[in-house]
Structures are given as structure tokens and as C-alpha cells.
């Protein structure tokens, strides 16, 4: 997590309590007004100050690449373009045709 974010949230909440509008705070921090609203709302709960300024851990999105594919990708990124171009790539299989398209293809 960005270590500056908790500080920004705390300073924004203090400024808001001292009369600065959410619109002004959004301009100062270059965020949406809705974000400022969320930051300020965190402090109106019974949570501790530390919990109010930090985000909960999230699992995140599942990986789309397998471990093997991820390793191959990382190795490829660091290779020269010439070496990457010279590698053999798997060829695409042609799609099977079904129905009317298949029948007409068989006639040709």
C-alpha cells in the first residue's frame, strides 16, 4: 500500500473538521469528491485511528497465468527481440466447421 495514503486520509479528515469543503480537499489531493467522502466517513466510526486510515488486506484478482507460463513470460521479457522472434511458437489449429459451413466446405 502507498505509505502516504494514510497520512493523506488523516490530514484530509482534520482539514474537513476545520471547515475545508470536500470539493476543495478533492482538488488539493487530486482525487474525486467521493473519495474524500469515503476518507472522512472512516473517522465517524468506533474504529481505532490506525484502522480508520489503513485498508484491509484483500485477496485481489486470481492469476490468469499458471506458474510455468508466468516464469516463461518473465524470461521472455528480458530476452532480446531477435531471440524472441527466432523462437518457435505453437501454430494455431484451424477451427472445425459445423453445420452448413462444413457441408459447403466438403463440396468444394
Steps between C-alpha positions, in 0.01 A plus 500: 500500500608856436649615832386858436132408471429465875661839560293657221182351646576629847594849382191518280275401791660761727465769234137401443427527875657847487262620229667416168242371251518158340524666159807699610660191651437305181682769303790510750554124494408455133231241572125480447271665754352155567844384613520784751154405625620141555812618682303728734235234562768261630556729798131509599514142628618339821810357330844584629689775321735244343209296363331813368796608287616162367342261254413142585699233316323374191561180312500672162434355161594140424799448271424432137840344431614172649829500687675346197352758262591786737861383517519466120351848459753654741790329320371615162466862612872514576610347168596697192230547234708300250517200732127516569419516126715196430317280750250253363147579601214254501290525187131571513272215420232577252150514640275208428207596291157384598165498327445672167856640476645150537265350244589764238873466577479125435348565158791712381 
